[in-house]
Amino acid sequence: MALKKDISLKDNFGVERQFAGAIIKVAEVGGTKASQTAIVVFTNNETVLTKKTYTFDANLDGPNFIKQAYEHLKTLPEFADAADV
């Protein structure tokens, strides 16, 4: 499971760079029964571009936490146009 979308990131010098078709994967999920934190990795041709963390409310009766993390990401404006891959 992963997402795919064009992204824009600033490099170490503050220059905005565009990456077409970046792959977005949930690498790790952990937390408590109430709240989970997902570590999300953005890659381009097997090169890690950046990592970000996102927090979401856990649903103990829902699907596994990794699936819940992807479902949460898709609700965020940042991932509005991301495609499932």
C-alpha positions, 0 to 999 in steps of 0.5 A, a space after each residue: 500500500 502506498 500513495 503517489 503524487 507530485 510534491 514540492 520540497 525545499 532543499 537545504 538551501 531553501 530552494 523549492 524543488 519539484 518531484 513528479 510521482 513521488 511515492 508516499 509510504 507509511 513506514 511505521 505506526 505506534 502510539 497508544 490506544 487513543 492516538 497513533 503516530 505514523 512515520 511517513 516516507 516520501 521517495 523518488 526512485 528509491 531515494 528518500 526525499 523526506 520523512 514526516 510524522 502525522 498523528 491520528 485518532 486510533 479506532 480499535 474496532 477499525 482496520 489495522 493501524 497502518 491502513 488507518 494511517 493511510 485513510 487519515 492521510 487521504 483526509 488531509 489537504 496535502 494528500 487530496 490529489 494522491 493516488 493509491 498505488 
